[in-house]
Amino acid sequence: MLKLLGAYGSPFVRKVKVVLDEKGLKYEHEQVVPFPATPEFRKVSPLGKIPAFVDGDKALADSSIICAYLEKTHPSPALYPSDPYEYARALWFEEYGDSGLAPIIGGKMFFNRIIGPRIMKKPFDDALYQQAVEKDLPPMFDYLENQIAGDYLAGGMFSIADLAIATQFVNYRFAGGALDASRWPKLTAYLERTHARPKFAAAIAIEEKIFGGRRD
Ligand SMILES: N[C@@H](CCC(=O)N[C@@H](CS)C(=O)NCC(=O)O)C(=O)O
């Protein structure tokens, strides 16, 4: 049995969930909130972060590693381009989402506005939020706008690149972020298309019930 461990609201857990769903796999999804990570959870995720993943007697942590494993164990449909350069570009966009967008959208916006106040009893820091929206993100959105040439970011196919970028923008929306379609028209249309894919839309719909409403 395959098991995904990690909580709704995490862009990294969502990334793995949509990979599992796109590949049509059956799995159990156990909600694990890592604040704090228990010693039991650290046995499968030594850094104490979500997601973790269990396949029978095998355990893995980190969304990128789990997705790479799933591609090897369940190659169809492929979610990584086969051309070497496009494959590497897909990994680059995955990195851009995970290490570029996530600390800003996740840390300064989503965590700051939603998780901190709701779960950690930490007050919302408006200055930090505005810094993300006004200073940090616009050049990153400019970069992405310039990278979108067709429907997808890499290899002319829906791939891990699109998943890793689009999942961050789900948190952006949950945190109250709005994208200016007149400034970033290609990015706006691209995200609408990607989020409307049936598996992505279904994953978002579940979380919308938890994070889509009132913001503290
Ligand atoms: N590189 C990791 C990042 C995972 C990550 O940062 N997860 C956050 C939640 S979105 C977490 O578990 N944070 C708990 C902590 O840092 O202690 C991945 O891709 O899985």
The ligand as a Tripos MOL2 file, in Angstrom:
@<TRIPOS>MOLECULE
LIG
   20    19     1     0     0
SMALL
NO_CHARGES

@<TRIPOS>ATOM
      1 N1         12.1470   20.3820    0.3400 N.3       1 LIG1
      2 C1         11.0270   19.8740    1.0910 C.3       1 LIG1
      3 C2         10.3230   21.0210    1.7860 C.3       1 LIG1
      4 C3          9.2130   20.5290    2.6880 C.3       1 LIG1
      5 C4          8.7560   21.5910    3.6700 C.2       1 LIG1
      6 O1          9.4000   22.6320    3.8600 O.2       1 LIG1
      7 N2          7.6130   21.3250    4.3150 N.am      1 LIG1
      8 C5          7.1440   22.2100    5.3530 C.3       1 LIG1
      9 C6          5.6300   22.3690    5.2810 C.3       1 LIG1
     10 S1          5.1000   23.1200    3.7870 S.3       1 LIG1
     11 C7          7.4430   21.5930    6.6990 C.2       1 LIG1
     12 O2          7.2840   20.4100    6.8790 O.2       1 LIG1
     13 N3          7.8980   22.3950    7.6570 N.am      1 LIG1
     14 C8          8.1710   21.9360    8.9750 C.3       1 LIG1
     15 C9          9.5150   22.3550    9.4710 C.2       1 LIG1
     16 O3         10.2590   22.9860    8.6940 O.co2     1 LIG1
     17 O4          9.8180   22.0560   10.6010 O.co2     1 LIG1
     18 C10        10.0820   19.1300    0.1240 C.2       1 LIG1
     19 O5         10.1150   19.3970   -1.0670 O.co2     1 LIG1
     20 O6          9.3670   18.2320    0.5870 O.co2     1 LIG1
@<TRIPOS>BOND
     1     1     2 1
     2     2     3 1
     3     2    18 1
     4     3     4 1
     5     4     5 1
     6     5     6 2
     7     5     7 1
     8     7     8 1
     9     8     9 1
    10     8    11 1
    11     9    10 1
    12    11    12 2
    13    11    13 1
    14    13    14 1
    15    14    15 1
    16    15    16 2
    17    15    17 1
    18    18    19 2
    19    18    20 1
@<TRIPOS>SUBSTRUCTURE
     1 LIG1         1 GROUP 0 **** ****
